[in-house]
Amino acid sequence: MAKKKQNKSKQLSVLDNKIYPSIDITEELENSYLDYAMSVIVSRALPDIRDGLKPVHRRILYSMYESGYHHNKPYKKSARIVGDVMGKYHPHGDSSIYEAMVRMAQDFTMRLPLIDGQGNYGSMDGDPAAAMRYTEARLAKVSSFMLEELEYETVATRPNYDETMHEPKVLPSKFPNIFVNGASGIAVGMATNIPPHNLGEIIDATLLLVDEPDTSSKKLHKIVKGPDFPTGGIISGNEGLLSMYETGRGSVSVISKLHDEKIKNRNAIVITEIPYLQNKSKLLERIAEVVNSKVIEGISDIRDESNKEGVRIVIELKNSAMEEVVKNQLFQYTPLKSSFSSNMLALNETKPITLNLHDGLSYFIDFRKDVITKRTVFKLNKAREKANLLIGLAIAVNSIDQVISLIKKSKNPLEAKEKLLDKKWPVKSNITQYIKLINPNTKVQANKIHLDENQAKAILELRLQKLTALEREDLLNSLKELTDDINAYLKILNSNKELLKILKEELIEVKTNFATPRKTEIQTKDFQDIDTEDLIIEEDVVITVSHQGYI
């Protein structure tokens, strides 16, 4: 039996003849739970302000991009994609990865799907997607506008879970995805629920904010009318929208879109759009339930005629039923009218903050300015490296006889390289004008310069065909094109106005290619219930659920 003694003065414990520091259990639990809470907040549940993605979604998109599963390439098995993500970046269950991937492919969940799925990806009835071994996927075209700038070292990276690879901390998205597709998640002690919006409206608001940084959320709200749900519907009332965009918190009522039809001499209510995230099958069951319990009377039949073209729920009425009364009863007692509560919480680096419309778009603009700057610096350095080699080749071509003689007299390539570096080479006036722009540190004395190691290596690898008149002319033309590019990059880096111009052009490009009309209508006045006392009751009708539908 182990003996345990505690020395209170030194706060040490002796166990099995070993000395351990004494730990206060309350303090240890508090610290451990705080670490766990922050891990959930930062690494799982909340989206980043900049790209609007949680880690699992970001890792899925990055893994697919890295593997070359682009929109113009063949589909790949979902199981293969999930396996890559799990093995390389996201060491969690395959089912959670697949569910996140499925969500990004569902056009009734995402306003702008980021994955192009092929196969059964679920339905509005709550049907799950087929197993990952049966479905296929590739990146949607719009995802290239979130990923393509990774090659320019525009964002920071971090080691993956086993430190054998690196993954981006954030994707260099060219559009404010956090507002376009929204996000939802439950962390520890906090939750987020950001509704999806119309891409065209969000970009228009961003463009206005670029030109007028002090624009208020209230003014931006005149452009961003309200959420634009992929399932359509009608948002009723304006007060909740104002609160949502000015404080980051607000609740709006969403009602189904419906119209009247005559079917076989009977009046019918036809529902074509339902509130966001409502399960259509459960909605129909609820309608049948309130009819059977006589909470709603005046309905004779319910049919689900939905197909690939969209939602179509037909509710046939009794001859004596009042259409407006039945409609209002449906809104009152069924999910045909529901509320959407917004809490626009997101991560700024690792700090959770509540966003209003102005702040969210401002963070995105600052992020894009940083991405464009880093991309331009990367391209500038690459252009200068390439132009520097061309200058070396141009110098060698102009002194080709001396170069050939020097190489022929050398014992080996290393000696030839050292001789090229030691000698000062004459530079023609048409080359001198480029040197200061391309490599400001190069010193030209008496129209002569020393070559650097990269230039010497390029000269030793020079192919004889480059000595022809046509090739020499092409070399100078390439050098001129590169210097034009360098001047353009320097102009962007030295002018905030030019940088913002690039930012706006890229936003307009995304809007031109992917913006679509609004699906959700906005009603400025709240929905008013109609008195149901005059409803005429007819014979009892039992609504049942069958495999064919609701009859």
Secondary structure, DSSP 8 states (H G I E B T S, - for coil): ---EEEETTTTEEEETTEEEE---HHHHHHHHHHHHHHHHIIIIIS-BTTT---HHHHHHHHHHHHHT--TTS--EEHHHHHHHHHHHT--S-HHHHHHHHHHHH-TTT-SS-SEEEES----TT------TTT-EEEE-GGGHHHHGGGGGT-S-EEE-TTSSSEEESS---SS-HHHHT-EEEE-SS-EEEE----HHHHHHHHHHHHH-TT--HHHHTTTS-S---TT--EEE-SHHHHHHHHHSEEEEEEE-EEEEEEETTEEEEEEEE--TT--HHHHHHHHHHHHHTTSS-SEEEEEE--BTTB--EEEEE-TT--HHHHHHHHHHHSTTEEEEEEE-EEEETTEEEE--HHHHHHHHHHHHHHHHHHHHHHHHHHHHHHHHHHHHHHHHHHTHHHHHHHHHT-SSHHHHHHHHHHSEEE--HHHHHHHHHH-TT---BTTEEE--HHHHHHHHT--GGGGSHHHHHHHHHHHHHHHHHHHHHHHHHH-HHHHHHHHHHHHHHHHHHH----SSEEESS-------TT----S-----EETTEE-
